[in-house]
Amino acid sequence: MIREAVMADVPRLVAMGETFLIESQYHEVVPFRPKAMSEMMAHLIESDESLLLVSDRDRVDGMIGMYTYDHPLSGTRMAAEAFWWMSPECRGGTTGVRLLRQAEDWARQQGVPYLHMVAPNPRVAKFYERLGYRPLETHYYKVES
């Protein structure tokens, strides 16, 4: 079942967020700060300009967070992914796609014409392209010492 997250979900979502950071490249630049992550999850749940969906069968095993903003160059309304993550045992099935499709529906209902998703690797990039997304740019980072 896909549903909107509630505040009672936040501890589980923060634990999932920690796992996401540990297993991804993001751990190199984004330290795990439970308080900050909890506050972000709460904001996504409570704000009218954001959405936090969860996949909930026996327990919450997937999540997608979206927010809307005005693009700084044009003022065009955009929706962007804050994160999209599935538990390893739930990857490759239809649940993740259903989370994304429901997030896309939400963006349409908000009158948002553009969705911005992040592909952390070529496999995810190909997946997005199969769903009709087009590449826009590639992000790089540098750590100054």
Secondary structure as UniProt FT lines:
FT   STRAND          2..4
FT   HELIX           7..9
FT   HELIX           10..23
FT   HELIX           25..28
FT   HELIX           34..46
FT   TURN            48..49
FT   STRAND          50..56
FT   STRAND          60..70
FT   TURN            72..74
FT   STRAND          77..86
FT   HELIX           88..90
FT   TURN            91..92
FT   HELIX           95..109
FT   TURN            110..111
FT   STRAND          114..116
FT   HELIX           122..130
FT   TURN            131..132
//
